[in-house]
């Protein structure tokens, strides 16, 4: 579909991660003026395994990237949970996922998806080495200043640079000074997990026969002393792994020096890695074998926190989430709301941001709660976690599990300004909120088509 920047909007995206790049791809389709400010000088191939499913795959289909995603991924048909003796606790069957939703979950190394997505963004629209130090609003515009004394002007700023983003800190500081910041947003994040991840070099399929399979072998081990780990086969005979240390509340990580450290290679990894050396790998051998087969530059540490922020926007500044599917869904809904803008007046922008939050907040909260539940089921080592795991996997009727699964899979927002991907699954799909601009365009297209029809004699 041909598009144009009908409202004259210019968007400054801060952060060239998955969320920022997804928004860029969507704005590119709209024909909206945008550019990305990224604090890193160069992209580092960091991150481990990642999986996307029917909740976001329709958008990749809309963007023409669906077949490319399939090429870099393997389908996931089951997830195995083991104990340290490699006894199978449960095998979560996902074989009928495609029949129910129309999509098979795609499993891949996170760097591969990032490389694919960023390759579709015009290189001249990404400015690297741009650490944001201040954001100032005027009557009609917003100005972003960076640490290298450069500055950029636009109509809105989108903070896509993580939970401890410079945009979020600048926005919260301003609101706190005005007495408008909710108390819950002033509290420090409490990290739930410290996670060390890596992607191995190409491995020998004879030593690891699972690499020969057309599907991904996804295995997670519930360890001891709040340690858990995962090993997953991906394309190119590589394996992703993650080592997770669950943080108890009294020992939660609160060091402010760790802020903005997500996906950054830590100075000292050896100690955290050694804790897992002697553990058996569910795909064969020991975890030390996978760690040793991983280039040092491909190992990183990330801190996974548990918190829902109440403040999503103010003035000409708006925030999109951190993470994977959740953050990309934020980008989709925000792009829809920006598509409906009539002008760049502050009142119009505020209304669009408000609509964005109202559409996303309930679903983001639901996903947040579901993520905590999944964490307890797949990682929890407490007595209550074990009882919950036994109940869900052994007592809860399959019909109820299926019903809950279909409910979660039914939320799959799409870009309203692009032809919608059809529902090829058996399960329901939540109605897509219509765009008044897209409705008008379709009406005009129908009128034009009728005018082109020959008149019967």
C-alpha positions in Angstrom: 0.0 0.0 0.0 1.3 3.4 -0.9 1.4 5.8 2.0 2.3 9.4 2.8 3.1 11.4 5.8 -0.3 13.0 5.8 0.1 14.8 9.2 3.7 16.0 8.7 4.8 14.0 11.8 8.5 13.6 12.7 9.3 10.8 15.2 12.5 10.5 17.2 13.0 6.9 18.4 15.6 6.5 21.2 17.0 3.0 21.2 17.7 0.7 18.3 16.7 -2.5 20.1 13.9 -4.8 18.9 11.1 -2.5 20.0 12.7 0.6 18.4 13.4 -1.2 15.1 9.9 -2.7 15.0 8.4 0.8 15.4 10.8 2.1 12.6 9.6 -0.7 10.2 6.0 0.2 10.9 6.6 4.0 10.4 8.5 3.2 7.3 5.4 1.5 5.9 3.3 4.6 6.8 5.8 7.0 5.2 6.3 8.9 8.4 9.5 10.8 9.0 11.6 9.2 11.7 15.1 8.5 12.8 16.7 6.4 15.6 19.2 7.6 18.2 21.2 4.6 19.6 23.8 5.1 22.3 26.0 2.1 21.2 28.6 2.8 18.6 28.1 -0.7 17.0 25.7 -3.6 17.2 26.9 -6.4 19.4 25.7 -10.0 18.7 24.4 -10.5 22.2 21.4 -12.4 23.5 20.4 -16.0 23.5 17.3 -18.0 22.5 14.1 -16.2 21.6 10.7 -17.4 20.5 7.8 -15.6 18.9 4.4 -17.0 18.2 0.9 -16.1 16.9 0.8 -13.0 19.2 3.2 -11.1 16.9 3.9 -13.3 13.8 0.9 -11.8 11.9 2.8 -8.5 12.0 5.9 -10.0 10.5 3.6 -11.4 7.8 2.2 -7.9 7.2 5.8 -6.5 6.9 6.7 -9.2 4.4 9.2 -10.8 6.8 7.4 -14.0 7.7 9.2 -16.2 5.3 12.5 -14.7 6.4 11.7 -15.5 10.0 11.0 -19.1 9.1 14.5 -19.3 7.4 16.4 -18.3 10.5 14.3 -20.3 12.9 13.1 -23.8 13.8 9.6 -24.7 14.9 9.0 -25.6 18.5 6.8 -28.6 19.2 7.5 -29.2 22.8 9.4 -27.8 25.9 10.9 -30.3 28.2 11.4 -29.7 32.0 14.0 -31.8 33.7 15.5 -32.1 37.2 19.3 -32.2 37.8 19.4 -36.0 37.3 17.9 -35.4 33.8 14.6 -37.0 34.8 11.7 -35.6 32.8 9.4 -33.6 35.0 7.0 -32.8 32.2 7.0 -32.4 28.4 4.9 -29.4 27.4 3.3 -30.5 24.1 2.9 -27.7 21.5 2.4 -30.0 18.5 -1.2 -28.7 17.9 -0.3 -25.0 18.3 -0.2 -24.4 14.6 -3.6 -26.0 14.1 -5.1 -23.9 16.8 -3.5 -20.6 15.9 -2.3 -20.9 12.3 1.3 -20.4 13.4 4.0 -22.7 14.8 6.1 -21.0 17.5 9.5 -20.0 15.9 12.7 -20.5 17.9 15.9 -18.8 16.9 19.0 -17.0 18.2 18.0 -13.4 19.2 20.9 -11.9 17.2 19.5 -13.5 14.0 16.1 -11.8 14.3 17.7 -8.5 15.2 20.0 -8.7 12.1 17.0 -9.4 9.9 14.9 -6.6 11.2 17.6 -3.9 11.3 18.6 -4.8 7.8 15.2 -3.5 6.6 15.7 -0.1 8.2 17.5 2.4 5.9 21.0 2.8 7.4 20.9 6.6 7.1 18.0 6.7 9.6 20.0 5.2 12.5 22.5 7.5 14.3 24.9 5.6 16.6 26.9 6.8 19.5 24.0 9.1 20.6 23.6 9.0 24.3 20.6 11.1 25.3 21.2 13.6 28.1 18.2 15.8 28.0 14.8 16.3 26.4 13.2 19.7 26.1 9.8 20.6 24.8 8.7 23.8 23.1 5.2 24.8 22.1 5.4 23.0 18.8 8.3 20.6 19.0 10.6 18.5 21.2 14.4 18.8 21.2 16.7 15.9 22.2 20.3 16.7 23.2 23.0 14.1 23.2 26.3 13.8 25.1 28.3 14.6 21.9 26.6 18.1 21.9 24.4 17.2 18.9 20.7 17.9 19.1 17.7 16.7 17.2 14.2 18.2 16.7 11.0 16.3 16.1 7.3 16.3 17.1 7.4 13.4 19.5 10.1 11.2 21.3 9.6 7.5 21.7 11.7 6.0 24.5 12.6 2.5 23.3 15.8 2.1 25.3 14.9 -0.2 28.1 13.6 -0.2 31.6 16.3 2.1 32.9 16.2 4.3 29.7 17.5 7.8 29.6 14.1 8.8 28.2 12.3 7.3 31.1 14.6 8.8 33.7 14.3 12.3 32.1 10.5 12.0 31.9 10.2 10.7 35.5 12.5 13.4 36.8 10.3 16.1 35.2 7.1 14.6 36.5 8.5 14.1 40.0 9.5 17.7 40.1 6.0 18.7 39.2 4.5 16.3 41.7 2.8 14.2 39.0 4.7 11.0 39.2 2.8 8.1 40.8 4.5 6.8 44.0 4.8 3.3 42.6 7.0 4.6 39.7 9.4 6.2 42.1 10.3 2.9 43.7 13.5 1.0 42.6 13.1 -2.0 40.4 13.5 -5.3 42.2 15.2 -7.8 40.0 13.7 -11.3 40.0 16.5 -13.1 38.0 20.1 -12.6 37.0 20.6 -14.3 33.7 23.8 -15.1 31.8 23.3 -16.1 28.2 25.3 -17.2 25.2 25.2 -18.6 21.6 27.7 -21.3 20.7 29.7 -21.6 17.6 28.6 -24.4 15.1 28.6 -27.7 17.0 29.2 -31.3 15.8 25.9 -32.9 14.9 27.4 -36.3 15.6 28.1 -35.4 19.2 24.8 -33.6 19.5 22.3 -35.5 17.4 19.4 -33.2 18.3 21.0 -30.6 16.0 19.9 -32.8 13.0 16.2 -32.4 13.9 14.1 -30.1 11.8 12.5 -28.9 15.0 14.1 -27.1 18.0 14.9 -29.1 21.0 14.0 -26.8 23.9 15.1 -28.1 27.3 14.9 -26.4 30.7 16.4 -27.7 33.9 15.1 -26.8 37.4 18.2 -26.9 39.4 19.0 -26.3 43.1 19.8 -23.3 45.3 17.7 -21.0 43.1 19.8 -22.0 40.0 18.1 -22.9 36.7 19.4 -23.3 33.2 18.2 -23.9 29.6 19.7 -25.4 26.4 18.1 -25.0 23.0 19.0 -26.1 19.5 18.6 -23.5 16.8 19.7 -23.2 13.1 23.2 -23.5 11.7 24.1 -26.3 14.2 24.2 -23.8 17.0 22.9 -23.9 20.5 21.6 -21.2 22.8 21.9 -21.4 26.6 21.0 -19.4 29.6 22.0 -19.7 33.2 19.5 -18.2 35.7 20.0 -17.3 39.3 16.7 -16.4 41.0 17.0 -13.5 43.4 15.2 -13.8 46.8 13.5 -10.6 47.8 16.0 -9.9 50.6 18.9 -10.4 48.2 17.4 -8.7 45.2 19.8 -6.7 43.0 19.4 -3.0 43.6 22.8 -1.7 42.7 22.2 1.5 40.6 25.5 0.9 38.8 23.9 -2.1 37.1 21.3 0.2 35.4 21.5 0.4 31.7 23.6 -2.8 31.7 21.1 -4.9 29.9 22.8 -7.1 27.2 26.1 -5.6 28.2 29.0 -7.9 28.6 30.0 -7.8 32.3 33.6 -7.4 33.4 33.7 -10.6 35.4 31.6 -13.5 34.1 33.8 -16.4 35.2 32.3 -16.6 38.7 28.7 -16.9 37.6 29.7 -19.3 34.8 31.6 -21.7 37.1 28.5 -22.3 39.1 27.0 -24.2 36.2 30.1 -26.0 34.8 29.4 -29.3 36.6 25.7 -29.5 35.7 24.6 -32.0 33.0 23.4 -30.6 29.7 20.0 -32.0 28.7 21.2 -32.0 25.1 24.3 -34.1 25.9 27.5 -33.6 27.8 27.9 -31.0 30.5 27.0 -27.3 30.5 30.7 -26.5 30.6 31.0 -27.9 27.1 28.4 -25.4 25.8 30.0 -22.5 27.7 33.5 -23.4 26.4 32.1 -23.6 22.8 30.7 -20.0 23.1 32.9 -17.1 21.9 33.5 -14.7 24.8 32.0 -11.8 22.9 28.8 -13.7 22.5 28.3 -14.1 26.3 26.4 -11.4 28.2 24.5 -10.9 31.4 21.1 -9.4 31.7 19.0 -8.5 34.7 15.3 -9.5 34.5 13.1 -7.4 36.7 9.4 -7.6 37.7 7.6 -4.3 37.5 4.7 -2.6 35.7 5.1 1.2 35.3 2.0 3.3 35.6 3.4 6.3 33.6 3.6 5.6 29.9 3.6 9.2 28.4 3.6 12.9 29.1 3.6 15.8 26.8 5.4 14.8 23.6 7.2 11.9 25.1 6.0 8.3 25.1 7.5 5.0 26.2 7.3 1.5 24.8 8.1 -1.6 26.7 11.2 -3.6 27.2 11.6 -7.2 26.1 10.4 -9.1 23.0 6.8 -9.8 22.1 5.4 -7.4 24.6 7.6 -4.5 23.4 6.9 -5.3 19.8 3.1 -5.2 20.5 3.6 -1.8 22.1 5.2 -0.6 18.8 2.3 -2.0 16.8 -0.4 -0.2 18.8 1.6 3.0 19.1 2.1 3.1 15.3 -1.7 2.6 14.8 -2.4 5.5 17.1 0.1 7.7 15.3 -1.4 6.8 12.0 -4.7 8.3 13.1 -3.1 11.7 14.1 -4.8 14.6 12.3 -2.0 17.1 13.2 1.0 17.5 15.4 -0.7 19.7 17.9 0.0 18.7 21.5 -3.7 18.1 22.1 -3.8 15.6 19.2 -0.6 13.9 20.3 -1.8 13.6 23.9 -5.1 12.0 22.8 -3.1 9.5 20.6 -0.8 8.6 23.5 -3.8 8.2 25.9 -5.4 5.8 23.4 -2.2 3.8 23.1 -2.0 3.3 26.8 -5.7 2.4 27.2 -5.4 -0.2 24.5 -2.2 -1.7 25.7 -2.2 -1.5 29.5 -4.7 -4.3 30.3 -3.0 -6.7 27.9 0.5 -5.7 29.2 -0.7 -6.4 32.7 -2.1 -9.7 31.7 1.1 -10.7 30.0 3.1 -9.5 33.0 1.0 -11.8 35.3 1.3 -14.7 32.9 5.0 -14.3 32.7 5.3 -14.5 36.5 3.2 -17.6 36.5 5.3 -19.2 33.8 8.4 -18.3 35.8 7.0 -20.1 38.8 6.1 -23.2 36.8 9.4 -23.5 34.9 11.9 -22.1 37.4 10.3 -22.0 40.9 11.9 -24.2 43.5 9.8 -23.3 46.5 7.3 -25.7 48.1 4.4 -23.7 46.8 6.0 -23.6 43.3 6.3 -27.4 43.3 2.6 -27.8 44.3 1.5 -25.3 41.6 3.6 -27.2 39.0 2.1 -30.5 40.0 -1.4 -29.2 39.9 -1.1 -27.5 36.5 0.7 -30.3 34.7 -1.0 -33.3 36.4 -4.4 -32.3 37.8 -5.8 -29.3 35.8 -8.0 -30.7 33.0 -6.7 -30.5 29.5 -9.8 -28.6 28.4 -9.2 -25.8 30.8 -5.5 -25.6 29.8 -6.6 -25.4 26.1 -9.2 -22.7 26.9 -6.6 -20.6 28.7 -4.1 -21.1 25.9 -6.6 -20.0 23.2 -7.5 -17.0 25.3 -3.9 -15.8 25.4 -3.3 -16.6 21.7 -6.3 -14.6 20.7 -4.6 -11.3 21.3 -2.6 -10.5 18.2 -2.7 -6.8 17.3 -1.8 -5.9 13.7 -1.0 -2.8 11.9 -4.3 -1.2 11.0 -2.8 0.6 7.9 -1.7 -2.6 6.2 -3.8 -5.5 4.9 -4.6 -7.7 7.8 -3.1 -11.2 8.0 -5.9 -13.8 7.9 -6.7 -16.1 10.8 -5.7 -19.6 9.6 -6.2 -21.2 13.0 -9.2 -22.8 14.7 -9.1 -20.5 17.7 -10.7 -17.1 18.0 -8.9 -13.8 17.4 -9.8 -10.6 19.3 -11.3 -7.9 17.0 -8.9 -5.4 15.6 -9.6 -1.9 16.6 -10.4 0.0 13.3 -8.5 3.0 12.2 -10.7 5.9 11.0 -8.1 6.8 8.5 -7.9 3.3 7.1 -11.7 3.1 6.9 -11.7 6.4 4.9 -9.0 5.1 2.6 -10.9 1.8 1.9 -14.1 3.8 1.3 -12.2 6.0 -1.2 -10.6 2.9 -2.9 -14.1 1.3 -3.2 -15.5 4.5 -4.7 -12.5 4.7 -7.2 -13.0 1.1 -8.1 -16.7 1.6 -8.8 -15.9 4.6 -11.0 -13.6 2.5 -13.1 -16.3 -0.1 -13.8 -17.8 0.1 -17.3 -21.4 1.2 -17.5 -23.7 -1.4 -18.9 -25.4 -0.4 -22.2 
